[in-house]
Amino acid sequence: MLRWLTPINAWISRLCMYVAVAGLLGIVTVVTYQVFGRYVLNDTPTWAESLALVFVLYVTMFGAAVGVRDAGHIGLESILVMVMPERHRIWFEVLIHVLVSIFGMVMGWNAWVLAESVMPYKIPNLGLSEGLNHIPLAIAGVLITLFSLEHILALLAGKEVRPSWH
């Protein structure tokens, strides 16, 4: 299962990084235009801040999912786990990834329920559905679960997950 899951996850992770980079460029562009409008044109675009906030949500959520796959997230290691024999340490690492996976499932499900509930409402100044703010959270929850599953399978197979930026 790991043989086909790893290339799929690597591709999805790279795609998420490209989306996050595009989102960062979008934030820079929108904020630059907002500053230009405020100080040069003396006419602040009202939609710019709302659009920048939407971009921030996509950048952070897709970036967080990639951080789980590439093990770039903050990890806590206790001295007890560090001095354990390797065969016991693996089970604690599996437990950590199982807990992260459960968190991803709960986050994804609840974000989807929230997105559905606010879909009829509009983001002020943009006219777009409010659900757009919660969809990246739901997608990131699914991806965190998928990436955690890859880590669990790799640990059980005695392999490491290679970061997608390599």
C-alpha positions in Angstrom: 0.0 0.0 0.0 2.9 2.3 0.8 4.2 1.8 -2.7 1.3 3.7 -4.4 0.4 6.0 -1.4 3.8 7.7 -1.3 3.9 9.0 -4.9 0.3 10.1 -4.7 0.9 11.9 -1.4 4.1 13.5 -2.7 2.2 14.8 -5.7 -0.6 16.1 -3.6 1.9 17.7 -1.2 3.7 19.4 -4.0 0.4 20.7 -5.4 -0.5 22.1 -2.0 2.9 23.9 -1.8 2.3 25.4 -5.2 -1.2 26.6 -4.1 0.3 28.0 -0.9 3.0 29.9 -2.9 0.3 31.2 -5.3 -1.7 32.3 -2.3 1.3 34.1 -0.9 1.8 35.9 -4.2 -1.9 36.7 -4.1 -1.6 38.2 -0.6 1.4 40.3 -1.7 -0.4 41.5 -4.8 -3.7 42.4 -3.0 -2.0 44.1 -0.1 0.3 46.1 -2.4 -2.7 47.2 -4.4 -4.5 48.1 -1.2 -1.5 50.3 0.0 -1.2 51.8 -3.5 -4.9 52.6 -3.5 -4.8 54.1 0.0 -1.7 56.3 -0.3 -1.4 57.1 -4.0 -5.0 57.1 -5.3 -6.5 58.2 -1.9 -9.2 55.6 -2.5 -8.8 52.4 -0.5 -10.3 49.3 -2.2 -12.8 47.9 0.3 -12.5 44.3 -1.0 -8.7 44.0 -0.7 -8.6 43.1 3.0 -11.4 40.5 2.7 -9.6 38.8 -0.2 -6.3 38.8 1.6 -7.9 37.1 4.5 -9.3 34.3 2.2 -5.8 33.9 0.7 -4.3 33.6 4.3 -6.7 30.8 5.1 -5.7 28.8 2.0 -2.0 29.4 2.6 -2.0 28.4 6.2 -4.2 25.3 5.9 -2.4 23.8 2.9 0.9 24.7 4.5 -0.1 23.0 7.7 -1.0 19.8 5.7 2.3 19.8 3.9 4.0 20.4 7.3 2.5 17.1 8.6 3.7 15.1 5.5 7.2 16.6 5.5 7.5 16.4 9.4 8.0 20.1 9.5 5.5 20.7 12.3 6.5 21.2 15.9 7.2 17.9 17.6 7.6 17.3 21.2 10.0 14.7 22.4 10.2 13.6 25.9 13.4 12.3 27.4 11.7 9.0 28.2 10.9 8.4 24.5 14.4 9.4 23.5 16.1 6.8 25.7 13.7 4.0 24.8 14.9 1.2 22.7 14.0 1.6 19.0 11.3 -1.1 18.9 9.4 0.7 21.7 10.0 4.2 20.3 8.3 3.3 17.0 5.1 2.5 18.8 5.1 5.9 20.4 5.7 7.5 17.0 2.8 5.4 15.6 0.6 6.6 18.4 1.5 10.2 17.7 0.6 9.8 14.1 -2.7 8.0 15.0 -3.6 11.0 17.2 -2.7 13.5 14.5 -4.8 11.5 12.1 -7.8 11.5 14.4 -7.3 15.3 14.8 -7.3 15.6 11.0 -10.5 13.6 10.7 -12.3 15.6 13.3 -11.1 18.9 11.9 -12.0 17.9 8.3 -15.5 16.7 9.3 -16.4 19.7 11.5 -15.0 22.2 9.0 -17.1 20.6 6.2 -20.2 20.8 8.4 -19.4 24.4 9.2 -18.8 25.2 5.5 -22.1 23.7 4.5 -23.9 25.7 7.2 -22.5 29.1 6.1 -22.6 28.5 2.3 -25.7 30.7 1.8 -24.0 33.7 3.5 -21.8 36.1 1.6 -18.4 37.5 2.5 -18.8 41.3 2.8 -17.2 43.3 0.0 -16.6 40.2 -2.1 -20.0 38.7 -2.7 -18.4 35.2 -2.5 -19.8 32.4 -0.3 -18.7 32.4 3.3 -18.1 28.7 2.9 -15.0 29.5 0.9 -13.4 30.4 4.2 -13.9 26.9 5.7 -13.3 24.7 2.7 -9.5 24.8 3.0 -9.8 23.7 6.6 -11.9 20.7 5.5 -9.4 19.8 2.7 -6.5 20.2 5.1 -8.1 17.8 7.6 -8.5 15.1 4.9 -4.9 15.7 3.8 -3.5 15.6 7.4 -5.3 12.2 7.8 -3.9 10.9 4.6 -0.4 12.1 5.3 -0.5 10.7 8.8 -1.6 7.3 7.4 1.5 7.4 5.2 3.7 8.0 8.2 2.1 5.1 10.1 2.6 2.7 7.2 6.2 3.9 6.7 7.0 3.4 10.4 5.6 -0.1 10.4 7.6 -0.9 7.2 10.8 0.5 8.7 11.0 3.3 6.1 11.0 7.1 6.2 8.7 9.4 4.4 10.8 11.5 2.1 9.8 15.2 2.1 8.0 16.3 -1.1 10.3 19.2 -1.7 13.2 16.9 -2.5 
